[in-house]
Amino acid sequence: MDVAIIGIGLHRFGRTENMSGLQQGAAAVRSALKDAGIEWPQVQFAVGGSQDAGNADSLVNELGLTGIQFTNVWNGCATGGSALHSAYSAIKSGEYDLGVAVGFDKHPRGAFNPKPGDWGLDDWYGEVGLMLTTQFFAMKIQRYMHDYGISNDALIRVAEKAFHNGSLNPDAWRTTALSYEEIAASPMISEPLRKYMFCSPAEGGTALVLCRADRAHQYTRHPLFLKAAVVRTRYYGSFEVFSPAQAPAVNQSATVTASRDAFELAGIGPEDVQVAQLQDTESGAEIMHMAENGFCQHGEQEKLLREGATRIDGRLPVNTDGGCLANGEPVGASGLRQVYEICHQLRGSAGARQVPGKPSVGYTHVYGAPGVSGVNIITR
Amino acid sequence: MTNQRPIREGLFTWPAERPQLLGSRCRACGEMAFPSQNDCRHCCGSDTEIVELGDRGTLWTWTIQSFMPKSPYHSDETPETFRPYGVGYIEMPGGLRVEARLKENKPEELAIGQAMSLSIEPFRRDEDGTEVLAFAFQRSEENA
């Protein structure tokens, strides 16, 4: 059974002082239900996740106690990808006809502070100051730049594009474009990554209404189809966050297999994708993920960025809504925001940030600690 | 005399004249791990032994921690006394790359491929005054 997306909803990312994370999740669900033209009692099941804003199934207290199956998922930054995959599988299997995938969060200001014990590590690792995601991203891109001849110019251009796209997106958190010079002069956080090259923990909610494809036209004249939803974890030898050591063997990232398997499932290749959302926790991640997802060769990114290939008017627009850099990262909601944006692009409703040429194939990729990748392929 | 203890037993040989990092080696497939573990995440077996990983290596990648981390970071520093520190992966003989604090904290002092050596040093004090020892790496002129 094919799976359709018939409703999309978002509660604006950033800071909403007077609303809990859960309430932001509920607002996203209501908005998605309205978009699909249905009411909460019609929803047969839901899957949701949040890291710091409570159990997703508490949403029934806001939306209504209708007795449905509601499953909580948590997979680090890939939580949204995993929630969507679970909902996709439930419909694809034929068990349910219509359901909701939802993610929301509300993080305190400043960097995340994960506990070693939650990640199968001993306390000393955190105590001596090695348990920071920022360090991992910096060290991965540092080595990548060394191996593939990527320069600081590429890191700056990714951030410049993100904040430009954010300035075209009324729902973005950061809606002010930043110049190349401002980014290049921002404080160094973790060599080689500067302040404006990192996304920040944030708040927000996203929800999607899914149904079996053969019923989609009952709800909308313009359904979109989720052709592939794939989640994969790391291999022995891949370089991942929160690793006290890396194996002598070198292996590809979970992103490579998630991407390859998603393309196989959808029966298309990277050359068919017209708009993409790639995990950009920081500038370097977007660069590495361009190649890991099969959109270019390792090392080719420098040239592509200089040519503007990933801008909204480029050959393969990437992170058209400003990505994590301009939207911040409410962990539970972030992966679903990527899908929300792709749906707008494929519907032609992305406003000032609309990709020209009526794109019909979109792609999303989320990456989370400690080596989880989720890829979705969406078509008209 | 000040009492000393390693931040965790089994990370490095202590006391020792020339401390060595400790890890484990799988008796079935030969793969190494740090810190040591009972099971092998390469071949999925469960027959490992503790081995010395050495005290010299080369810098595989690095960054600099410029701000004082939040909990679970646990040193004796305050935001005022915090000193930025390097972080890197050191490629040890045999190929295992171990993550460690680096004593250097300026970009011009660090380069991929640089020879590095192990250093065991007081990191903080327990309430009773015992010095807690942690491992770090520093630039070394000797080749690995």
Interface residues (C-beta under 8 A of the other chain):
Chain A: G110 A111 N113 P114 K115 P116 D122 D123 W124 G126 E127 V128 G129 L130 M131 L132 Q135 A138 M139 K140 Q142 R143 H146 P187 M188 I189 S190 E191 P192 L193 Y236 S243 P244 A245 Q246 A247 P248 A249
Chain B: I7 R8 L11 G23 E31 M32 A33 F34 P35 R41 H42 W60 T61 W62 T63 I64 Q65 S66 F67 P69 K70 S71 P72 Y73 H74 S75 Y85 V87 G88 Y89 G94 G95 L96 R97 V98 E99 A100 R101 P107 I112 F123 A134
